[in-house]
Amino acid sequence: MIALVPFEKIDFDNLIRWIDNEDLLTKWSGGLFNFPLTQSSLEWYIKDTNVPGDSDAFVYKVVAEDGSTIGHISLGGISWKNRSARITRVLISPENRGKGCCSEMVTAILKIGFQNLKLHRISLGVYTNNDAAVSCYQKSGLKIEGIQRDVLWYKSHYWSMIEMSILEDEWKLLNQL
């Protein structure tokens, strides 16, 4: 069992430690941040977040039952008018990868989005070179909508992105609500 807790300044060092190479930073942020990740870039990242009804992003650390921080996830690009958002910047600490944490994290953020924030649609984009993430998202109920070809130029190659989403009624059906 995990909990999503607002990501704050005291959590910066964990994230900086986990993202120890440019490839991982690029996969995680899609080019939003430069390597290495810094305290000041993370201060910008959390500015004006986590205010229900006002913020367009909610940024969380993922806390295990024992109190340790095991991951990071955010729900951003919120359109209150359209009742939609995007899951972004999903990361599991190196020592917790491959243990099923991703599905728990995604399930928790979907619950926040659909139950607490009353969203109708939650989407995400994942690079085609991230098979583990695609599998996790599908297990959590997200459906593949299509592929955006060649969206990111990185180290002399283009990366394509899989677009996925889940709608409120699909989530309710999965959770028998």
TORPA-4810 file (N, C-alpha, C, O; in nm, 3 decimals):
<nodes>
NODE_1_0.084_-0.118_0.000_0.000_0.000_0.000_0.089_0.125_0.000_0.188_0.133_0.073_M
NODE_2_0.051_0.221_-0.083_0.127_0.346_-0.094_0.034_0.464_-0.069_-0.088_0.450_-0.069_I
NODE_3_0.093_0.580_-0.049_0.018_0.705_-0.036_0.085_0.811_-0.123_0.207_0.814_-0.136_A
NODE_4_0.004_0.897_-0.182_0.057_1.011_-0.257_0.049_1.133_-0.165_-0.057_1.168_-0.113_L
NODE_5_0.165_1.196_-0.147_0.180_1.310_-0.057_0.239_1.425_-0.139_0.329_1.402_-0.219_V
NODE_6_0.190_1.548_-0.121_0.245_1.659_-0.199_0.399_1.662_-0.196_0.461_1.650_-0.090_P
NODE_7_0.457_1.679_-0.314_0.601_1.687_-0.333_0.645_1.828_-0.296_0.593_1.926_-0.348_F
NODE_8_0.743_1.837_-0.204_0.789_1.966_-0.154_0.940_1.976_-0.163_1.009_1.882_-0.203_E
NODE_9_0.989_2.092_-0.125_1.133_2.122_-0.131_1.217_2.016_-0.058_1.326_1.982_-0.104_K
NODE_10_1.167_1.964_0.054_1.243_1.864_0.130_1.261_1.732_0.052_1.342_1.648_0.090_I
NODE_11_1.184_1.715_-0.057_1.190_1.593_-0.138_1.284_1.605_-0.258_1.308_1.507_-0.328_D
NODE_12_1.337_1.724_-0.283_1.419_1.747_-0.401_1.540_1.654_-0.408_1.569_1.600_-0.515_F
NODE_13_1.610_1.636_-0.297_1.734_1.557_-0.299_1.711_1.414_-0.346_1.793_1.359_-0.419_D
NODE_14_1.600_1.353_-0.304_1.569_1.217_-0.350_1.559_1.212_-0.501_1.620_1.127_-0.566_N
NODE_15_1.480_1.303_-0.558_1.459_1.303_-0.702_1.590_1.329_-0.777_1.618_1.265_-0.878_L
NODE_16_1.668_1.422_-0.728_1.796_1.453_-0.790_1.888_1.330_-0.787_1.958_1.301_-0.884_I
NODE_17_1.888_1.258_-0.676_1.970_1.137_-0.662_1.923_1.026_-0.757_2.005_0.957_-0.817_R
NODE_18_1.792_1.009_-0.770_1.738_0.903_-0.856_1.766_0.929_-1.003_1.790_0.834_-1.078_W
NODE_19_1.763_1.054_-1.044_1.782_1.088_-1.186_1.929_1.123_-1.207_1.967_1.239_-1.210_I
NODE_20_2.009_1.019_-1.221_2.155_1.035_-1.223_2.216_1.032_-1.363_2.338_1.029_-1.377_D
NODE_21_2.131_1.032_-1.466_2.187_1.036_-1.602_2.089_1.108_-1.696_1.969_1.116_-1.669_N
NODE_22_2.143_1.158_-1.803_2.065_1.240_-1.897_1.955_1.160_-1.965_1.847_1.214_-1.990_E
NODE_23_1.980_1.032_-1.998_1.879_0.950_-2.064_1.755_0.936_-1.976_1.642_0.951_-2.024_D
NODE_24_1.775_0.907_-1.848_1.663_0.893_-1.757_1.589_1.025_-1.739_1.466_1.027_-1.736_L
NODE_25_1.662_1.134_-1.728_1.598_1.266_-1.714_1.513_1.295_-1.837_1.402_1.347_-1.824_L
NODE_26_1.563_1.263_-1.955_1.488_1.290_-2.078_1.363_1.204_-2.085_1.256_1.253_-2.122_T
NODE_27_1.374_1.075_-2.050_1.256_0.988_-2.047_1.153_1.040_-1.947_1.033_1.039_-1.975_K
NODE_28_1.200_1.084_-1.832_1.112_1.130_-1.725_1.046_1.263_-1.758_0.928_1.282_-1.732_W
NODE_29_1.123_1.354_-1.813_1.073_1.491_-1.829_1.042_1.532_-1.972_0.983_1.638_-1.995_S
NODE_30_1.081_1.448_-2.068_1.054_1.485_-2.206_1.125_1.610_-2.251_1.077_1.679_-2.342_G
NODE_31_1.237_1.641_-2.191_1.312_1.760_-2.229_1.274_1.885_-2.152_1.325_1.993_-2.182_G
NODE_32_1.184_1.873_-2.054_1.143_1.988_-1.974_1.258_2.040_-1.889_1.268_2.161_-1.865_L
NODE_33_1.345_1.951_-1.844_1.458_1.987_-1.760_1.588_1.956_-1.830_1.594_1.867_-1.916_F
NODE_34_1.693_2.030_-1.794_1.828_2.001_-1.842_1.900_1.918_-1.736_1.871_1.927_-1.617_N
NODE_35_1.995_1.836_-1.784_2.076_1.756_-1.693_2.196_1.837_-1.648_2.256_1.906_-1.731_F
NODE_36_2.233_1.833_-1.523_2.169_1.759_-1.414_2.050_1.835_-1.359_2.042_1.958_-1.368_P
NODE_37_1.958_1.760_-1.300_1.844_1.819_-1.231_1.896_1.902_-1.114_1.990_1.860_-1.045_L
NODE_38_1.836_2.018_-1.090_1.885_2.108_-0.985_1.773_2.149_-0.890_1.655_2.136_-0.920_T
NODE_39_1.814_2.200_-0.775_1.719_2.253_-0.677_1.636_2.366_-0.739_1.514_2.369_-0.721_Q
NODE_40_1.700_2.456_-0.811_1.626_2.570_-0.867_1.527_2.528_-0.975_1.418_2.585_-0.984_S
NODE_41_1.562_2.429_-1.056_1.465_2.384_-1.157_1.346_2.316_-1.091_1.234_2.326_-1.141_S
NODE_42_1.369_2.248_-0.981_1.259_2.183_-0.910_1.172_2.285_-0.836_1.052_2.264_-0.820_L
NODE_43_1.232_2.395_-0.791_1.152_2.501_-0.730_1.052_2.557_-0.831_0.936_2.580_-0.798_E
NODE_44_1.099_2.579_-0.953_1.010_2.626_-1.059_0.900_2.523_-1.085_0.784_2.559_-1.104_W
NODE_45_0.937_2.395_-1.087_0.845_2.285_-1.117_0.727_2.278_-1.020_0.616_2.246_-1.062_Y
NODE_46_0.748_2.306_-0.892_0.639_2.293_-0.794_0.569_2.426_-0.763_0.475_2.429_-0.682_I
NODE_47_0.613_2.534_-0.826_0.550_2.664_-0.800_0.402_2.659_-0.840_0.368_2.616_-0.950_K
NODE_48_0.316_2.703_-0.750_0.172_2.712_-0.773_0.103_2.577_-0.796_0.000_2.571_-0.863_D
NODE_49_0.158_2.470_-0.741_0.096_2.338_-0.756_0.019_2.299_-0.630_0.033_2.360_-0.524_T
NODE_50_-0.063_2.197_-0.645_-0.133_2.130_-0.534_-0.237_2.215_-0.462_-0.259_2.197_-0.342_N
NODE_51_-0.300_2.308_-0.533_-0.408_2.387_-0.474_-0.539_2.346_-0.543_-0.563_2.387_-0.657_V
NODE_52_-0.623_2.265_-0.477_-0.748_2.218_-0.539_-0.833_2.332_-0.594_-0.854_2.434_-0.527_P
NODE_53_-0.882_2.313_-0.717_-0.967_2.412_-0.780_-0.894_2.529_-0.841_-0.955_2.611_-0.909_G
NODE_54_-0.763_2.538_-0.820_-0.687_2.652_-0.869_-0.566_2.609_-0.953_-0.545_2.661_-1.063_D
NODE_55_-0.488_2.515_-0.901_-0.365_2.472_-0.970_-0.396_2.394_-1.097_-0.499_2.327_-1.107_S
NODE_56_-0.304_2.403_-1.193_-0.318_2.319_-1.312_-0.226_2.198_-1.304_-0.209_2.125_-1.401_D
NODE_57_-0.165_2.177_-1.185_-0.079_2.060_-1.165_-0.077_2.020_-1.017_-0.079_2.104_-0.927_A
NODE_58_-0.073_1.890_-0.997_-0.059_1.831_-0.864_0.061_1.738_-0.870_0.065_1.645_-0.950_F
NODE_59_0.159_1.764_-0.786_0.286_1.693_-0.789_0.302_1.618_-0.656_0.286_1.675_-0.549_V
NODE_60_0.333_1.487_-0.666_0.335_1.403_-0.548_0.464_1.321_-0.536_0.526_1.284_-0.635_Y
NODE_61_0.500_1.296_-0.411_0.597_1.190_-0.384_0.513_1.069_-0.346_0.400_1.082_-0.298_K
NODE_62_0.569_0.951_-0.367_0.499_0.827_-0.337_0.564_0.768_-0.212_0.684_0.743_-0.209_V
NODE_63_0.482_0.747_-0.110_0.533_0.701_0.019_0.482_0.560_0.047_0.362_0.533_0.037_V
NODE_64_0.575_0.470_0.083_0.541_0.332_0.117_0.489_0.326_0.261_0.498_0.423_0.336_A
NODE_65_0.435_0.211_0.297_0.381_0.191_0.433_0.485_0.219_0.541_0.450_0.267_0.650_E
NODE_66_0.612_0.190_0.512_0.717_0.210_0.613_0.763_0.357_0.623_0.853_0.388_0.701_D
NODE_67_0.701_0.445_0.544_0.735_0.587_0.547_0.843_0.629_0.449_0.873_0.748_0.439_G
NODE_68_0.901_0.534_0.378_1.006_0.568_0.282_0.944_0.621_0.151_0.836_0.579_0.110_S
NODE_69_1.015_0.713_0.088_0.972_0.767_-0.041_1.023_0.674_-0.150_1.143_0.649_-0.161_T
NODE_70_0.929_0.622_-0.231_0.966_0.523_-0.331_0.940_0.568_-0.474_0.970_0.495_-0.569_I
NODE_71_0.883_0.687_-0.491_0.854_0.731_-0.626_0.804_0.874_-0.634_0.799_0.947_-0.534_G
NODE_72_0.768_0.912_-0.757_0.725_1.047_-0.789_0.623_1.036_-0.902_0.640_0.957_-0.994_H
NODE_73_0.518_1.118_-0.895_0.417_1.120_-1.002_0.346_1.255_-0.999_0.333_1.316_-0.893_I
NODE_74_0.302_1.300_-1.113_0.226_1.425_-1.116_0.107_1.415_-1.210_0.104_1.333_-1.302_S
NODE_75_0.011_1.500_-1.184_-0.107_1.513_-1.267_-0.108_1.658_-1.311_-0.130_1.748_-1.229_L
NODE_76_-0.085_1.683_-1.438_-0.069_1.820_-1.485_-0.157_1.852_-1.604_-0.240_1.771_-1.647_G
NODE_77_-0.138_1.970_-1.656_-0.215_2.014_-1.771_-0.365_2.011_-1.746_-0.444_1.982_-1.836_G
NODE_78_-0.404_2.040_-1.623_-0.545_2.029_-1.586_-0.626_2.138_-1.653_-0.593_2.257_-1.646_I
NODE_79_-0.733_2.096_-1.717_-0.832_2.187_-1.773_-0.958_2.168_-1.689_-1.028_2.068_-1.703_S
NODE_80_-0.987_2.264_-1.603_-1.106_2.254_-1.518_-1.232_2.262_-1.604_-1.331_2.195_-1.573_W
NODE_81_-1.230_2.341_-1.711_-1.345_2.352_-1.800_-1.377_2.219_-1.867_-1.492_2.177_-1.873_K
NODE_82_-1.274_2.152_-1.917_-1.293_2.025_-1.988_-1.286_1.903_-1.898_-1.310_1.791_-1.942_N
NODE_83_-1.253_1.926_-1.770_-1.240_1.818_-1.671_-1.141_1.712_-1.720_-1.170_1.592_-1.719_R
NODE_84_-1.024_1.759_-1.762_-0.922_1.669_-1.813_-0.785_1.703_-1.757_-0.761_1.815_-1.710_S
NODE_85_-0.696_1.604_-1.762_-0.558_1.623_-1.713_-0.469_1.517_-1.775_-0.516_1.424_-1.842_A
NODE_86_-0.339_1.533_-1.752_-0.240_1.435_-1.800_-0.153_1.388_-1.684_-0.107_1.467_-1.602_R
NODE_87_-0.133_1.258_-1.679_-0.035_1.202_-1.586_0.102_1.231_-1.647_0.127_1.205_-1.765_I
NODE_88_0.190_1.286_-1.565_0.324_1.319_-1.614_0.430_1.282_-1.511_0.400_1.263_-1.393_T
NODE_89_0.551_1.272_-1.557_0.670_1.254_-1.474_0.656_1.144_-1.368_0.666_1.169_-1.248_R
NODE_90_0.633_1.023_-1.417_0.623_0.904_-1.331_0.763_0.846_-1.315_0.832_0.820_-1.413_V
NODE_91_0.804_0.826_-1.190_0.937_0.770_-1.164_0.933_0.688_-1.036_0.875_0.728_-0.936_L
NODE_92_0.996_0.573_-1.043_1.009_0.485_-0.927_1.156_0.484_-0.887_1.244_0.480_-0.972_I
NODE_93_1.181_0.489_-0.757_1.320_0.488_-0.708_1.390_0.363_-0.760_1.326_0.259_-0.775_S
NODE_94_1.520_0.371_-0.786_1.592_0.258_-0.845_1.574_0.127_-0.768_1.560_0.021_-0.829_P
NODE_95_1.575_0.133_-0.635_1.565_0.011_-0.556_1.424_-0.048_-0.553_1.405_-0.158_-0.501_E
NODE_96_1.325_0.022_-0.606_1.187_-0.026_-0.604_1.132_-0.060_-0.742_1.015_-0.096_-0.755_N
NODE_97_1.213_-0.049_-0.845_1.167_-0.082_-0.980_1.143_-0.232_-0.993_1.216_-0.314_-0.936_R
NODE_98_1.040_-0.266_-1.069_1.009_-0.407_-1.093_0.931_-0.473_-0.981_0.919_-0.596_-0.978_G
NODE_99_0.879_-0.394_-0.888_0.807_-0.451_-0.773_0.657_-0.421_-0.776_0.588_-0.443_-0.677_K
NODE_100_0.607_-0.372_-0.888_0.464_-0.344_-0.898_0.422_-0.208_-0.846_0.303_-0.179_-0.838_G
NODE_101_0.518_-0.125_-0.811_0.485_0.008_-0.756_0.417_0.098_-0.859_0.331_0.179_-0.823_C
NODE_102_0.454_0.084_-0.984_0.399_0.172_-1.088_0.247_0.161_-1.094_0.178_0.262_-1.097_C
NODE_103_0.196_0.040_-1.096_0.051_0.022_-1.103_-0.019_0.085_-0.983_-0.123_0.148_-0.998_S
NODE_104_0.038_0.069_-0.866_-0.020_0.130_-0.746_-0.021_0.282_-0.756_-0.119_0.347_-0.719_E
NODE_105_0.089_0.339_-0.807_0.101_0.484_-0.820_-0.004_0.537_-0.918_-0.072_0.636_-0.891_M
NODE_106_-0.017_0.470_-1.032_-0.111_0.515_-1.134_-0.254_0.500_-1.084_-0.337_0.588_-1.105_V
NODE_107_-0.283_0.388_-1.017_-0.416_0.368_-0.960_-0.448_0.479_-0.861_-0.560_0.530_-0.859_T
NODE_108_-0.351_0.517_-0.778_-0.373_0.623_-0.679_-0.396_0.759_-0.745_-0.482_0.835_-0.701_A
NODE_109_-0.321_0.789_-0.850_-0.338_0.921_-0.913_-0.469_0.926_-0.991_-0.532_1.031_-1.000_I
NODE_110_-0.511_0.812_-1.047_-0.640_0.808_-1.116_-0.754_0.830_-1.015_-0.851_0.899_-1.045_L
NODE_111_-0.741_0.772_-0.898_-0.844_0.790_-0.794_-0.853_0.938_-0.756_-0.963_0.992_-0.743_K
NODE_112_-0.739_1.003_-0.737_-0.739_1.146_-0.705_-0.805_1.223_-0.818_-0.890_1.309_-0.794_I
NODE_113_-0.767_1.193_-0.941_-0.821_1.265_-1.055_-0.971_1.249_-1.073_-1.043_1.346_-1.092_G
NODE_114_-1.017_1.125_-1.065_-1.159_1.100_-1.090_-1.247_1.125_-0.967_-1.356_1.180_-0.981_F
NODE_115_-1.202_1.086_-0.850_-1.286_1.103_-0.732_-1.273_1.242_-0.670_-1.373_1.310_-0.648_Q
NODE_116_-1.152_1.284_-0.642_-1.132_1.411_-0.571_-1.147_1.533_-0.662_-1.212_1.631_-0.625_N
NODE_117_-1.087_1.526_-0.781_-1.088_1.642_-0.870_-1.205_1.640_-0.969_-1.226_1.737_-1.041_L
NODE_118_-1.280_1.530_-0.971_-1.399_1.516_-1.056_-1.367_1.533_-1.205_-1.444_1.595_-1.279_K
NODE_119_-1.253_1.477_-1.247_-1.215_1.484_-1.388_-1.296_1.384_-1.470_-1.352_1.289_-1.416_L
NODE_120_-1.301_1.407_-1.600_-1.369_1.316_-1.693_-1.270_1.234_-1.774_-1.298_1.119_-1.810_H
NODE_121_-1.154_1.291_-1.804_-1.055_1.225_-1.890_-0.916_1.248_-1.834_-0.880_1.359_-1.797_R
NODE_122_-0.838_1.139_-1.829_-0.698_1.150_-1.788_-0.616_1.079_-1.895_-0.642_0.964_-1.931_I
NODE_123_-0.516_1.151_-1.945_-0.432_1.097_-2.051_-0.286_1.100_-2.009_-0.252_1.151_-1.902_S
NODE_124_-0.202_1.045_-2.094_-0.058_1.052_-2.074_0.012_1.023_-2.205_-0.047_0.970_-2.299_L
NODE_125_0.139_1.059_-2.210_0.223_1.025_-2.323_0.343_0.949_-2.271_0.401_0.988_-2.169_G
NODE_126_0.380_0.843_-2.339_0.495_0.762_-2.298_0.576_0.729_-2.423_0.520_0.693_-2.527_V
NODE_127_0.707_0.741_-2.413_0.790_0.714_-2.529_0.784_0.566_-2.566_0.773_0.479_-2.479_Y
NODE_128_0.793_0.540_-2.694_0.781_0.402_-2.744_0.895_0.313_-2.697_0.885_0.190_-2.706_T
NODE_129_1.002_0.371_-2.646_1.115_0.292_-2.597_1.102_0.258_-2.448_1.200_0.218_-2.385_N
NODE_130_0.982_0.275_-2.390_0.961_0.250_-2.249_0.852_0.143_-2.231_0.742_0.172_-2.184_N
NODE_131_0.886_0.019_-2.268_0.790_-0.092_-2.266_0.733_-0.118_-2.126_0.614_-0.147_-2.113_D
NODE_132_0.816_-0.107_-2.023_0.769_-0.134_-1.886_0.658_-0.036_-1.848_0.558_-0.075_-1.787_A
NODE_133_0.675_0.090_-1.883_0.574_0.191_-1.850_0.445_0.167_-1.927_0.336_0.177_-1.870_A
NODE_134_0.455_0.135_-2.055_0.336_0.107_-2.136_0.257_-0.007_-2.073_0.135_0.001_-2.060_V
NODE_135_0.326_-0.113_-2.034_0.261_-0.228_-1.971_0.193_-0.187_-1.841_0.079_-0.227_-1.815_S
NODE_136_0.260_-0.109_-1.759_0.203_-0.060_-1.633_0.076_0.018_-1.659_-0.025_-0.005_-1.592_C
NODE_137_0.078_0.109_-1.754_-0.037_0.195_-1.780_-0.155_0.113_-1.833_-0.270_0.140_-1.798_Y
NODE_138_-0.126_0.014_-1.916_-0.234_-0.072_-1.966_-0.296_-0.153_-1.851_-0.418_-0.169_-1.847_Q
NODE_139_-0.215_-0.203_-1.760_-0.266_-0.276_-1.644_-0.356_-0.188_-1.559_-0.448_-0.237_-1.493_K
NODE_140_-0.329_-0.059_-1.560_-0.407_0.036_-1.480_-0.534_0.082_-1.551_-0.611_0.160_-1.495_S
NODE_141_-0.556_0.034_-1.674_-0.679_0.064_-1.745_-0.670_0.166_-1.856_-0.769_0.192_-1.924_G
NODE_142_-0.553_0.225_-1.877_-0.539_0.322_-1.985_-0.535_0.249_-2.120_-0.481_0.139_-2.131_L
NODE_143_-0.592_0.313_-2.220_-0.597_0.255_-2.354_-0.508_0.336_-2.449_-0.496_0.458_-2.437_K
NODE_144_-0.446_0.266_-2.541_-0.364_0.332_-2.642_-0.455_0.400_-2.744_-0.545_0.337_-2.800_I
NODE_145_-0.432_0.528_-2.766_-0.509_0.605_-2.863_-0.436_0.618_-2.996_-0.498_0.627_-3.102_E
NODE_146_-0.303_0.619_-2.990_-0.226_0.636_-3.112_-0.082_0.668_-3.081_-0.040_0.670_-2.965_G
NODE_147_-0.006_0.695_-3.186_0.136_0.727_-3.171_0.165_0.859_-3.239_0.128_0.881_-3.354_I
NODE_148_0.231_0.947_-3.165_0.283_1.070_-3.224_0.425_1.038_-3.269_0.513_1.010_-3.187_Q
NODE_149_0.445_1.041_-3.398_0.574_1.002_-3.452_0.678_1.113_-3.442_0.649_1.231_-3.465_R
NODE_150_0.799_1.073_-3.405_0.914_1.164_-3.406_0.888_1.298_-3.335_0.901_1.404_-3.394_D
NODE_151_0.850_1.290_-3.207_0.817_1.412_-3.133_0.934_1.473_-3.058_0.931_1.590_-3.021_V
NODE_152_1.040_1.393_-3.035_1.154_1.443_-2.958_1.284_1.404_-3.027_1.307_1.286_-3.055_L
NODE_153_1.368_1.503_-3.055_1.500_1.479_-3.112_1.598_1.467_-2.996_1.616_1.562_-2.920_W
NODE_154_1.661_1.351_-2.982_1.751_1.328_-2.870_1.868_1.241_-2.915_1.849_1.130_-2.964_Y
NODE_155_1.989_1.292_-2.896_2.112_1.220_-2.931_2.107_1.160_-3.072_2.129_1.041_-3.091_K
NODE_156_2.079_1.245_-3.168_2.080_1.210_-3.310_1.970_1.113_-3.353_1.981_1.051_-3.458_S
NODE_157_1.866_1.099_-3.271_1.753_1.013_-3.307_1.622_1.078_-3.263_1.619_1.156_-3.167_H
NODE_158_1.517_1.046_-3.334_1.385_1.089_-3.292_1.322_0.982_-3.203_1.342_0.862_-3.224_Y
NODE_159_1.248_1.027_-3.106_1.167_0.938_-3.022_1.021_0.965_-3.056_0.980_1.079_-3.074_W
NODE_160_0.943_0.858_-3.063_0.799_0.869_-3.085_0.727_0.847_-2.952_0.783_0.789_-2.859_S
NODE_161_0.603_0.895_-2.945_0.529_0.890_-2.819_0.394_0.821_-2.838_0.319_0.851_-2.931_M
NODE_162_0.366_0.728_-2.747_0.236_0.662_-2.744_0.143_0.748_-2.659_0.176_0.783_-2.545_I
NODE_163_0.028_0.781_-2.713_-0.075_0.854_-2.639_-0.173_0.753_-2.581_-0.220_0.665_-2.652_E
NODE_164_-0.204_0.767_-2.451_-0.294_0.677_-2.383_-0.393_0.760_-2.301_-0.365_0.874_-2.265_M
NODE_165_-0.510_0.701_-2.271_-0.606_0.771_-2.186_-0.703_0.673_-2.122_-0.711_0.556_-2.159_S
NODE_166_-0.775_0.725_-2.024_-0.885_0.655_-1.960_-0.992_0.759_-1.930_-0.962_0.871_-1.890_I
NODE_167_-1.118_0.719_-1.950_-1.230_0.807_-1.924_-1.293_0.771_-1.790_-1.278_0.660_-1.740_L
NODE_168_-1.364_0.867_-1.735_-1.428_0.852_-1.604_-1.514_0.725_-1.596_-1.503_0.650_-1.499_E
NODE_169_-1.598_0.700_-1.696_-1.685_0.582_-1.693_-1.606_0.452_-1.700_-1.643_0.353_-1.637_D
NODE_170_-1.497_0.451_-1.776_-1.411_0.332_-1.785_-1.345_0.304_-1.649_-1.337_0.189_-1.605_E
NODE_171_-1.300_0.412_-1.583_-1.238_0.397_-1.453_-1.339_0.346_-1.351_-1.307_0.258_-1.271_W
NODE_172_-1.461_0.401_-1.352_-1.566_0.356_-1.259_-1.597_0.209_-1.281_-1.614_0.134_-1.185_K
NODE_173_-1.606_0.168_-1.405_-1.633_0.027_-1.435_-1.522_-0.064_-1.383_-1.550_-0.169_-1.325_L
NODE_174_-1.397_-0.024_-1.404_-1.283_-0.101_-1.354_-1.283_-0.112_-1.202_-1.243_-0.215_-1.147_L
NODE_175_-1.329_-0.009_-1.136_-1.327_-0.004_-0.990_-1.464_-0.036_-0.929_-1.484_-0.020_-0.809_N
NODE_176_-1.557_-0.081_-1.013_-1.691_-0.121_-0.970_-1.760_-0.014_-0.885_-1.815_-0.043_-0.779_Q
NODE_177_-1.755_0.109_-0.934_-1.820_0.221_-0.862_-1.952_0.258_-0.927_-2.020_0.350_-0.881_L
</nodes>
